[in-house]
Amino acid sequence: MHNQRRYPYVTIPPGASPLPDPSPLQAYPYEFENHAPPGELLNPWDHTPTARHPNGRPGELRSRSRTQSAYEPVPPTISFPEPELHRFASQRTTLHPYSPRHRPSKSDDGHDSLPPSRDHEASTSFSPEGLRRFQAGQLADKDEEWHRLVPPEAQEALGKKEVERQSVLFELFKSERDYVEDLKLVTEVFIEPLRFANPPVIAPDKLRPFVQEVFWNLGQISVHHEHMLAALFERQLDQHPLVQSVTDIVLETCFQFQLDYESYIKHYPLAEERHRTELSRNKSYQAFMQKCSQDPRVRKRDMITFLSRPVTRLPRLHLILEHIHKITEPGHPDLEDLPLLLNILSDFLKSTQPGIAAAENRVKYWNVCESLTMPKGEIIDLDWYNESRSLVYSGPVARKSKSEMDWHPWTDLFVALLDNYLLLTKEERRSGGILKRYVSSRPIPIEFLKLGSFEGQPESRKERSEEGGILDNLRAQYKPIYPFTIYHSADKLTRRYTLYAPTESAREKWRNAFVEAKGIDDVRRDANKWFAPQLVDDGSFRSPGGFTPRGFGSKASGRVANAVSFTAAGGKRLMAVGCATGIYVGSRGDINFRKILSYGNPSSIIVLQDANKFIVHHENYLLAYSLDILARVAMYQAPASSLDASLEKIAGGDGTVLFCSAGRTKQRTIIVYALKSFFQITVHALEACNFSELRRTPSRGSQGTISSFKPFGEPLYVPKDAYSVTPLAKTIAISTEKGIVIADPTDTTRQTVSVVPDFSKATSNMDMADLKTRCEDAKPLGLIRTESGEILVVYDTLGCYITKYGVPSRKSGFIRWETKATSFAHRGSHVLLFSSEFIEIRSLSTGRLDQVIEGSDVRLSLHTNMKSHSTDDTLLVAMRGTKDDKDGVSDKIIELVRTGEFSSMQTPMTSTPVDGIWDEWDM
């Protein structure tokens, strides 16, 4: 592709004569082709000896080999005396001070007392010394041109098109040299002084991440271009003034720097934004940048210019190479090689565009998030720092006041549609140009966002005249605005918003953005479920419906009230379902459930697998049956009378059982229930004995003596408004209308019980007083201990964190649920909140909304936190089914199964050999 001679041979027009008394090196500065027609310029690529005989041996055919790398060793060649491409002053009869070809060099600037001769000027510019000075950056800007380093006679000999091609090639050398110098300046002027500044410009613990974030892999890119520049300069010295090609050098470097450029270009918007943010917040950094700008090498360019150099370099390089390709003569090797290089660069630049767009979108996302001001007191985890978060669309809209007495009915809003929330904000520009956006309405999660009408007719909004003055109202203008409606699916009336876009096209953009965000969110949620709903049954349990024949309703099981799962002897999985007509038991996945007990709409069904007990809370009684016998009866292995013989009455004879719950407290499995008698409510706790510890004396025809449970502490007297209880690790929590009572049944010396949250300091703390007001208007459901040691108090509409002493933490902040919960469950690091149409799954430590499951008539069927057996962790949920026919409307039962990451679920491959497995292969 290129020659290894110092200067290729060129042709000089007829009439030129050799030097008088020539020296061996200067006798023939140019080669004449005697057979060429007079005045005709020969093609230097086809008619030079090297072009005809590339191996230096006449008679051999020229064969194109692969493009030679600039970094490969140069094969030895035969050396010949090589002429220098300049003439003495006495032979340049056409050159005079006023010639249009003359351009002043550095010697024209008058640095010496006597002006240098033109002979010395020409010999310096046209000699290899002038080229070396160019490469070292020692020439004046006006002399850094190809035609300033080549004699006019050589330019005339090459022809106009080749002169243009060499000039463009020279521009490539010059631009690459300047680029490398700028990359070095970044290190010398910015990075190193910033690292060793004393006093520090940036806090030492933040300096290294800052340098990494802003300058990224700029050093690696600089190394690639330093190597390429060295190869380019070597080629220039070897072939000046007629450089044949640099395609091989650029192509090889291009393959090497692609990965580094891709990383830098995609990260650039983040680097720029990090620099701008630090510049706006850190006065020391501002002063440092001001000092750096005074360096003469910087030439008044700012940091952004230097950071953007790698982003703009490859497009500029592509343009230069494209220009070279256009002006290359037919037959030149570059006509084959340059298109390959151009395609590689073009495809690479196109491939980085999505990454740049994503990074720019990330910057916009950060700008929106950093400008937000949330309502005081409320904890809203928007998951800002998740790398997958993005800004889908944003823009100004208007909202109309509902009040007819409002003289200014229009409110300007800035709406930001994130990939997980929709934010309605009001903008305010503060002193110093700082923009703040106040969240005017609660953020709407994308899972709850629904679209209304986007087809409404435009309305007119009154705008003030831009001219101003007293008669503004008389000169007011009316502009059309275009309405669209969105709403919260869990609160369709009070959280319904009609917004107005400035143009019809803007309204259409909002519609497309909503549809896109919803579609992406659906896919993301389906692929990243924390809890996967698995269908257990749909069709076995029915209620009368519109298609049910008259008289068939009595045969239906009725609505599912609760369900439990357990394991029978032999490992078979069974499920007990409490319905309106009784309790049914059957195998999981089997549609044939058998009615075992006639307790309709039981309040609770509890399975104690280790104690072999099946507990039923029905109306005023709390009863227990043998779990093993229940399973045998369901599988037709025992008569129903045997189940009646195992009945034990736990409570209900001397009062009414209000509620009950099971759990593990102080490493014991306990049953806690509330008993109402006369004018007081007492809470009792019983410890369940293991199956091996039971000391039962059966009596034929009687219920026998209860010995499956023993008292766990003493009865507790609680307020009359108690309605639920939750066993904790060491105590129990009793929910009342005024708060949650914490008590220890085993601590008989404790005379009083504590109520949480503790708002005793609310009179002196405004945030706590606000939280107290909100909690008094909500219904407490229970407590959950977090991994950090805090306790989450769960209400029906909100949640708040307290310390182990019951005092509100996190500055008395609170989390508002999107729906009104009727029950909750705790699994792993999440709390699940159940309402009639939704299941909210939130992070226990932050309150972040991680998943939403929709349904109809949703009920939590099984909830225990004992974890003493694998079946205790099962979470069964009942909701309206998919079938509605002559057999009635179905209720479906689903199990919420906790998922895990693929990496943690995969079994690692082992390299341990198995004896004998490769014997037949002699391995």
SULPEMO-V672144 format. One record per residue. N is the residue number from 1. SS is DSSP state (a for helix, b for strand, c for the rest). D_FIRST is the distance of its C-alpha to the first C-alpha in whole Angstrom. Layout:
BEGIN
n = [N & N]
ss = [SS & SS]
d_first = [D_FIRST & D_FIRST]
END
This chain:
BEGIN
n = [1 & 2 & 3 & 4 & 5 & 6 & 7 & 8 & 9 & 10 & 11 & 12 & 13 & 14 & 15 & 16 & 17 & 18 & 19 & 20 & 21 & 22 & 23 & 24 & 25 & 26 & 27 & 28 & 29 & 30 & 31 & 32 & 33 & 34 & 35 & 36 & 37 & 38 & 39 & 40 & 41 & 42 & 43 & 44 & 45 & 46 & 47 & 48 & 49 & 50 & 51 & 52 & 53 & 54 & 55 & 56 & 57 & 58 & 59 & 60 & 61 & 62 & 63 & 64 & 65 & 66 & 67 & 68 & 69 & 70 & 71 & 72 & 73 & 74 & 75 & 76 & 77 & 78 & 79 & 80 & 81 & 82 & 83 & 84 & 85 & 86 & 87 & 88 & 89 & 90 & 91 & 92 & 93 & 94 & 95 & 96 & 97 & 98 & 99 & 100 & 101 & 102 & 103 & 104 & 105 & 106 & 107 & 108 & 109 & 110 & 111 & 112 & 113 & 114 & 115 & 116 & 117 & 118 & 119 & 120 & 121 & 122 & 123 & 124 & 125 & 126 & 127 & 128 & 129 & 130 & 131 & 132 & 133 & 134 & 135 & 136 & 137 & 138 & 139 & 140 & 141 & 142 & 143 & 144 & 145 & 146 & 147 & 148 & 149 & 150 & 151 & 152 & 153 & 154 & 155 & 156 & 157 & 158 & 159 & 160 & 161 & 162 & 163 & 164 & 165 & 166 & 167 & 168 & 169 & 170 & 171 & 172 & 173 & 174 & 175 & 176 & 177 & 178 & 179 & 180 & 181 & 182 & 183 & 184 & 185 & 186 & 187 & 188 & 189 & 190 & 191 & 192 & 193 & 194 & 195 & 196 & 197 & 198 & 199 & 200 & 201 & 202 & 203 & 204 & 205 & 206 & 207 & 208 & 209 & 210 & 211 & 212 & 213 & 214 & 215 & 216 & 217 & 218 & 219 & 220 & 221 & 222 & 223 & 224 & 225 & 226 & 227 & 228 & 229 & 230 & 231 & 232 & 233 & 234 & 235 & 236 & 237 & 238 & 239 & 240 & 241 & 242 & 243 & 244 & 245 & 246 & 247 & 248 & 249 & 250 & 251 & 252 & 253 & 254 & 255 & 256 & 257 & 258 & 259 & 260 & 261 & 262 & 263 & 264 & 265 & 266 & 267 & 268 & 269 & 270 & 271 & 272 & 273 & 274 & 275 & 276 & 277 & 278 & 279 & 280 & 281 & 282 & 283 & 284 & 285 & 286 & 287 & 288 & 289 & 290 & 291 & 292 & 293 & 294 & 295 & 296 & 297 & 298 & 299 & 300 & 301 & 302 & 303 & 304 & 305 & 306 & 307 & 308 & 309 & 310 & 311 & 312 & 313 & 314 & 315 & 316 & 317 & 318 & 319 & 320 & 321 & 322 & 323 & 324 & 325 & 326 & 327 & 328 & 329 & 330 & 331 & 332 & 333 & 334 & 335 & 336 & 337 & 338 & 339 & 340 & 341 & 342 & 343 & 344 & 345 & 346 & 347 & 348 & 349 & 350 & 351 & 352 & 353 & 354 & 355 & 356 & 357 & 358 & 359 & 360 & 361 & 362 & 363 & 364 & 365 & 366 & 367 & 368 & 369 & 370 & 371 & 372 & 373 & 374 & 375 & 376 & 377 & 378 & 379 & 380 & 381 & 382 & 383 & 384 & 385 & 386 & 387 & 388 & 389 & 390 & 391 & 392 & 393 & 394 & 395 & 396 & 397 & 398 & 399 & 400 & 401 & 402 & 403 & 404 & 405 & 406 & 407 & 408 & 409 & 410 & 411 & 412 & 413 & 414 & 415 & 416 & 417 & 418 & 419 & 420 & 421 & 422 & 423 & 424 & 425 & 426 & 427 & 428 & 429 & 430 & 431 & 432 & 433 & 434 & 435 & 436 & 437 & 438 & 439 & 440 & 441 & 442 & 443 & 444 & 445 & 446 & 447 & 448 & 449 & 450 & 451 & 452 & 453 & 454 & 455 & 456 & 457 & 458 & 459 & 460 & 461 & 462 & 463 & 464 & 465 & 466 & 467 & 468 & 469 & 470 & 471 & 472 & 473 & 474 & 475 & 476 & 477 & 478 & 479 & 480 & 481 & 482 & 483 & 484 & 485 & 486 & 487 & 488 & 489 & 490 & 491 & 492 & 493 & 494 & 495 & 496 & 497 & 498 & 499 & 500 & 501 & 502 & 503 & 504 & 505 & 506 & 507 & 508 & 509 & 510 & 511 & 512 & 513 & 514 & 515 & 516 & 517 & 518 & 519 & 520 & 521 & 522 & 523 & 524 & 525 & 526 & 527 & 528 & 529 & 530 & 531 & 532 & 533 & 534 & 535 & 536 & 537 & 538 & 539 & 540 & 541 & 542 & 543 & 544 & 545 & 546 & 547 & 548 & 549 & 550 & 551 & 552 & 553 & 554 & 555 & 556 & 557 & 558 & 559 & 560 & 561 & 562 & 563 & 564 & 565 & 566 & 567 & 568 & 569 & 570 & 571 & 572 & 573 & 574 & 575 & 576 & 577 & 578 & 579 & 580 & 581 & 582 & 583 & 584 & 585 & 586 & 587 & 588 & 589 & 590 & 591 & 592 & 593 & 594 & 595 & 596 & 597 & 598 & 599 & 600 & 601 & 602 & 603 & 604 & 605 & 606 & 607 & 608 & 609 & 610 & 611 & 612 & 613 & 614 & 615 & 616 & 617 & 618 & 619 & 620 & 621 & 622 & 623 & 624 & 625 & 626 & 627 & 628 & 629 & 630 & 631 & 632 & 633 & 634 & 635 & 636 & 637 & 638 & 639 & 640 & 641 & 642 & 643 & 644 & 645 & 646 & 647 & 648 & 649 & 650 & 651 & 652 & 653 & 654 & 655 & 656 & 657 & 658 & 659 & 660 & 661 & 662 & 663 & 664 & 665 & 666 & 667 & 668 & 669 & 670 & 671 & 672 & 673 & 674 & 675 & 676 & 677 & 678 & 679 & 680 & 681 & 682 & 683 & 684 & 685 & 686 & 687 & 688 & 689 & 690 & 691 & 692 & 693 & 694 & 695 & 696 & 697 & 698 & 699 & 700 & 701 & 702 & 703 & 704 & 705 & 706 & 707 & 708 & 709 & 710 & 711 & 712 & 713 & 714 & 715 & 716 & 717 & 718 & 719 & 720 & 721 & 722 & 723 & 724 & 725 & 726 & 727 & 728 & 729 & 730 & 731 & 732 & 733 & 734 & 735 & 736 & 737 & 738 & 739 & 740 & 741 & 742 & 743 & 744 & 745 & 746 & 747 & 748 & 749 & 750 & 751 & 752 & 753 & 754 & 755 & 756 & 757 & 758 & 759 & 760 & 761 & 762 & 763 & 764 & 765 & 766 & 767 & 768 & 769 & 770 & 771 & 772 & 773 & 774 & 775 & 776 & 777 & 778 & 779 & 780 & 781 & 782 & 783 & 784 & 785 & 786 & 787 & 788 & 789 & 790 & 791 & 792 & 793 & 794 & 795 & 796 & 797 & 798 & 799 & 800 & 801 & 802 & 803 & 804 & 805 & 806 & 807 & 808 & 809 & 810 & 811 & 812 & 813 & 814 & 815 & 816 & 817 & 818 & 819 & 820 & 821 & 822 & 823 & 824 & 825 & 826 & 827 & 828 & 829 & 830 & 831 & 832 & 833 & 834 & 835 & 836 & 837 & 838 & 839 & 840 & 841 & 842 & 843 & 844 & 845 & 846 & 847 & 848 & 849 & 850 & 851 & 852 & 853 & 854 & 855 & 856 & 857 & 858 & 859 & 860 & 861 & 862 & 863 & 864 & 865 & 866 & 867 & 868 & 869 & 870 & 871 & 872 & 873 & 874 & 875 & 876 & 877 & 878 & 879 & 880 & 881 & 882 & 883 & 884 & 885 & 886 & 887 & 888 & 889 & 890 & 891 & 892 & 893 & 894 & 895 & 896 & 897 & 898 & 899 & 900 & 901 & 902 & 903 & 904 & 905 & 906 & 907 & 908 & 909 & 910 & 911 & 912 & 913 & 914 & 915 & 916 & 917 & 918 & 919 & 920 & 921 & 922 & 923]
ss = [c & c & c & c & c & c & c & c & c & c & c & c & c & c & c & c & c & c & c & c & c & c & c & c & c & c & c & c & c & c & c & c & c & c & c & c & c & c & c & c & c & c & c & a & a & a & a & c & a & a & a & a & c & c & c & c & c & c & c & c & c & c & c & c & c & c & c & c & c & c & c & c & c & c & c & c & c & c & c & c & c & c & c & c & c & c & c & c & a & a & a & c & c & c & c & c & c & c & c & c & c & c & c & c & c & a & a & a & a & c & c & c & c & c & c & c & c & a & a & a & a & a & a & a & a & c & c & a & a & a & a & a & a & a & a & c & c & c & c & c & a & a & a & c & c & a & a & a & c & c & c & a & a & a & a & a & a & a & c & a & a & a & a & a & a & a & a & a & a & a & a & a & a & a & a & a & a & a & a & a & a & a & a & a & a & a & a & a & a & a & a & a & a & a & a & c & c & c & c & c & c & c & c & a & a & a & a & a & a & a & a & a & a & a & a & c & c & a & a & a & a & a & a & a & a & a & a & a & a & a & a & a & a & a & a & a & a & a & a & c & c & c & c & c & c & c & a & a & a & a & a & a & a & a & a & a & a & a & a & a & a & a & a & a & a & a & a & a & a & a & a & a & a & a & a & a & a & a & a & a & a & c & a & a & a & a & a & a & a & a & a & a & a & c & c & c & c & c & c & c & c & c & a & a & a & a & a & c & a & a & a & a & a & a & a & a & a & a & a & a & a & a & a & a & a & a & c & c & c & c & c & c & c & a & a & a & a & a & a & a & a & a & a & a & a & a & a & a & a & a & a & a & a & a & a & a & a & a & a & a & a & a & a & a & a & a & a & a & a & a & a & b & b & c & c & c & c & b & c & c & c & c & c & c & c & c & c & c & c & c & b & b & b & b & b & b & b & b & b & b & c & c & c & c & c & c & c & c & c & b & b & b & b & b & b & b & b & b & c & c & b & b & b & b & b & b & b & b & b & c & a & a & a & c & b & b & b & b & b & c & c & c & c & b & b & a & a & a & b & b & b & c & c & c & c & c & c & c & b & b & b & b & b & c & c & c & c & c & c & c & c & c & c & c & c & c & b & b & b & b & b & b & b & b & b & b & b & b & c & c & b & b & b & b & b & b & b & b & b & b & b & c & c & a & a & a & a & a & a & a & a & a & a & a & a & a & a & a & a & a & a & a & a & a & a & a & a & c & c & c & b & b & b & b & b & b & b & b & b & b & b & b & b & c & c & c & c & c & c & c & c & c & a & a & a & c & c & c & c & b & b & b & b & b & b & b & b & c & c & c & c & c & b & b & b & b & b & b & b & c & c & b & b & b & b & b & b & c & c & c & c & c & c & b & b & b & b & c & c & c & c & c & c & b & b & b & b & b & c & c & c & c & b & b & b & b & b & b & c & c & b & b & b & b & b & b & a & a & a & a & a & a & a & a & c & c & c & c & c & a & a & a & a & a & a & c & c & b & b & b & b & c & c & c & c & b & b & b & b & b & b & b & b & b & b & c & c & b & b & b & b & b & b & b & b & b & b & c & c & b & b & b & b & b & b & b & b & b & c & c & a & a & a & c & c & c & c & c & c & c & c & c & c & c & c & c & c & c & b & b & b & c & c & c & c & b & b & b & c & c & c & c & c & b & b & b & b & c & c & c & c & b & b & b & b & b & c & c & b & b & b & b & b & c & c & c & c & c & c & c & c & c & c & b & b & b & c & b & c & c & c & a & a & a & c & a & a & a & a & a & a & a & a & a & a & a & c & c & c & b & b & b & b & b & b & c & c & c & c & c & b & b & b & b & b & c & c & b & b & b & b & b & c & c & c & c & b & b & c & a & a & a & c & b & b & b & c & c & c & c & c & c & b & b & b & b & b & c & c & b & b & b & b & b & c & c & c & b & b & b & b & b & b & c & c & c & c & c & b & b & b & b & b & b & c & c & c & c & b & b & c & c & c & c & c & c & c & c & c & a & a & a & a & c & c & b & b & b & b & b & b & b & b & b & b & c & c & b & b & b & b & b & b & b & b & b & b & b & c & c & c & a & a & a & a & c & c & c & c & c & c & c & c & c & c & c & c & c & a & a & a & c & c]
d_first = [0 & 4 & 7 & 10 & 13 & 15 & 15 & 13 & 16 & 18 & 21 & 24 & 27 & 30 & 33 & 31 & 32 & 31 & 33 & 37 & 37 & 33 & 32 & 29 & 27 & 28 & 29 & 26 & 24 & 22 & 22 & 24 & 23 & 27 & 26 & 25 & 28 & 29 & 28 & 25 & 22 & 19 & 16 & 14 & 10 & 13 & 15 & 14 & 15 & 11 & 10 & 13 & 13 & 9 & 12 & 14 & 17 & 18 & 19 & 17 & 15 & 11 & 11 & 8 & 8 & 8 & 6 & 7 & 10 & 11 & 14 & 13 & 15 & 13 & 14 & 16 & 15 & 18 & 19 & 20 & 23 & 21 & 22 & 23 & 23 & 26 & 30 & 33 & 36 & 38 & 35 & 34 & 37 & 36 & 36 & 39 & 40 & 40 & 37 & 35 & 32 & 34 & 33 & 35 & 33 & 35 & 37 & 39 & 40 & 43 & 43 & 45 & 48 & 47 & 44 & 41 & 40 & 37 & 36 & 35 & 34 & 31 & 30 & 30 & 28 & 26 & 25 & 23 & 26 & 26 & 23 & 24 & 27 & 25 & 23 & 27 & 28 & 31 & 30 & 32 & 31 & 31 & 29 & 26 & 25 & 22 & 24 & 26 & 24 & 23 & 25 & 27 & 26 & 22 & 23 & 25 & 22 & 19 & 21 & 23 & 20 & 17 & 19 & 20 & 16 & 16 & 19 & 18 & 15 & 18 & 20 & 18 & 18 & 22 & 23 & 21 & 23 & 26 & 26 & 26 & 29 & 31 & 30 & 31 & 34 & 35 & 36 & 37 & 40 & 41 & 40 & 41 & 44 & 45 & 46 & 48 & 50 & 53 & 55 & 53 & 52 & 51 & 54 & 52 & 53 & 51 & 48 & 46 & 46 & 45 & 42 & 41 & 42 & 40 & 37 & 36 & 33 & 32 & 31 & 29 & 27 & 27 & 25 & 22 & 21 & 22 & 20 & 17 & 18 & 18 & 15 & 14 & 17 & 15 & 12 & 14 & 16 & 14 & 12 & 15 & 16 & 13 & 11 & 8 & 7 & 9 & 9 & 8 & 11 & 13 & 13 & 14 & 16 & 18 & 18 & 20 & 22 & 24 & 27 & 28 & 27 & 29 & 32 & 32 & 32 & 35 & 37 & 36 & 39 & 41 & 40 & 41 & 44 & 45 & 45 & 47 & 50 & 50 & 50 & 53 & 55 & 54 & 55 & 54 & 50 & 51 & 52 & 49 & 46 & 48 & 48 & 44 & 44 & 45 & 42 & 41 & 37 & 38 & 39 & 41 & 39 & 41 & 40 & 39 & 36 & 35 & 35 & 33 & 30 & 28 & 30 & 28 & 25 & 23 & 25 & 24 & 20 & 20 & 21 & 19 & 16 & 18 & 19 & 15 & 15 & 18 & 17 & 14 & 14 & 15 & 12 & 9 & 6 & 8 & 11 & 11 & 9 & 12 & 15 & 14 & 14 & 17 & 19 & 19 & 20 & 23 & 24 & 24 & 26 & 29 & 29 & 31 & 33 & 36 & 36 & 36 & 39 & 40 & 40 & 42 & 44 & 45 & 45 & 48 & 50 & 50 & 51 & 54 & 55 & 55 & 57 & 60 & 64 & 65 & 69 & 71 & 72 & 70 & 68 & 65 & 62 & 59 & 56 & 54 & 52 & 51 & 47 & 48 & 50 & 49 & 50 & 50 & 52 & 54 & 55 & 59 & 62 & 65 & 68 & 72 & 75 & 78 & 80 & 82 & 83 & 80 & 80 & 76 & 75 & 71 & 69 & 65 & 63 & 60 & 59 & 56 & 55 & 54 & 53 & 56 & 59 & 60 & 61 & 63 & 63 & 65 & 62 & 64 & 62 & 63 & 63 & 60 & 58 & 58 & 59 & 61 & 61 & 65 & 65 & 68 & 68 & 68 & 64 & 64 & 62 & 60 & 62 & 65 & 63 & 64 & 64 & 66 & 67 & 64 & 65 & 68 & 69 & 68 & 70 & 71 & 70 & 72 & 69 & 71 & 70 & 67 & 69 & 72 & 75 & 79 & 79 & 76 & 77 & 78 & 75 & 73 & 71 & 70 & 67 & 66 & 65 & 64 & 66 & 65 & 66 & 65 & 68 & 68 & 69 & 72 & 73 & 73 & 76 & 76 & 72 & 71 & 69 & 69 & 66 & 65 & 61 & 61 & 59 & 59 & 55 & 56 & 58 & 56 & 53 & 56 & 57 & 53 & 53 & 56 & 55 & 52 & 53 & 56 & 54 & 51 & 54 & 56 & 53 & 52 & 56 & 56 & 53 & 55 & 58 & 60 & 63 & 63 & 66 & 67 & 69 & 72 & 75 & 75 & 78 & 81 & 82 & 83 & 86 & 87 & 85 & 86 & 85 & 88 & 91 & 94 & 96 & 92 & 92 & 94 & 92 & 89 & 88 & 87 & 85 & 83 & 84 & 83 & 81 & 80 & 78 & 80 & 79 & 82 & 83 & 81 & 78 & 78 & 77 & 80 & 80 & 83 & 83 & 86 & 87 & 90 & 92 & 91 & 89 & 87 & 85 & 83 & 79 & 76 & 74 & 78 & 79 & 83 & 84 & 88 & 90 & 92 & 93 & 95 & 94 & 93 & 90 & 90 & 89 & 87 & 86 & 85 & 84 & 85 & 83 & 84 & 88 & 88 & 89 & 89 & 90 & 91 & 92 & 94 & 96 & 98 & 98 & 95 & 95 & 94 & 93 & 92 & 88 & 89 & 92 & 90 & 87 & 89 & 91 & 88 & 87 & 91 & 91 & 94 & 97 & 97 & 100 & 98 & 96 & 99 & 101 & 98 & 98 & 98 & 99 & 98 & 99 & 101 & 104 & 105 & 103 & 100 & 97 & 94 & 91 & 89 & 86 & 85 & 83 & 82 & 84 & 84 & 83 & 85 & 85 & 88 & 89 & 90 & 92 & 94 & 98 & 100 & 104 & 106 & 105 & 102 & 99 & 98 & 95 & 95 & 93 & 93 & 91 & 90 & 91 & 89 & 90 & 91 & 93 & 95 & 99 & 100 & 104 & 104 & 107 & 107 & 108 & 107 & 104 & 104 & 104 & 101 & 99 & 95 & 95 & 96 & 97 & 94 & 95 & 98 & 98 & 97 & 98 & 96 & 96 & 97 & 94 & 92 & 90 & 87 & 86 & 83 & 84 & 82 & 81 & 84 & 86 & 86 & 85 & 88 & 87 & 89 & 89 & 89 & 87 & 86 & 89 & 87 & 90 & 90 & 93 & 93 & 94 & 98 & 98 & 96 & 98 & 96 & 93 & 90 & 88 & 84 & 83 & 85 & 85 & 88 & 86 & 85 & 87 & 85 & 82 & 81 & 78 & 80 & 83 & 80 & 79 & 83 & 84 & 81 & 82 & 86 & 84 & 82 & 84 & 83 & 81 & 81 & 78 & 75 & 74 & 71 & 68 & 69 & 73 & 73 & 75 & 74 & 77 & 77 & 79 & 79 & 77 & 75 & 74 & 75 & 74 & 77 & 77 & 79 & 82 & 82 & 81 & 78 & 75 & 71 & 73 & 75 & 72 & 73 & 71 & 72 & 71 & 70 & 73 & 77 & 77 & 80 & 78 & 76 & 74 & 72 & 69 & 67 & 65 & 66 & 70 & 70 & 72 & 74 & 75 & 77 & 73 & 71 & 70 & 68 & 66 & 65 & 64 & 67 & 66 & 65 & 66 & 63 & 63 & 61 & 62 & 64 & 66 & 68 & 71 & 74 & 78 & 76 & 78 & 77 & 79 & 78 & 78 & 79 & 77 & 79 & 75 & 78 & 77 & 74 & 75 & 76 & 73 & 73 & 73 & 74 & 74 & 77 & 76 & 76 & 75 & 73 & 76 & 79 & 81 & 85 & 85 & 84 & 81 & 79 & 79 & 75 & 75 & 71 & 70 & 68 & 66 & 64 & 60 & 58 & 54 & 52 & 51 & 54 & 55 & 53 & 54 & 52 & 51 & 52 & 51 & 54 & 55 & 58 & 60 & 60 & 57 & 54 & 57 & 56 & 53 & 54 & 52]
END
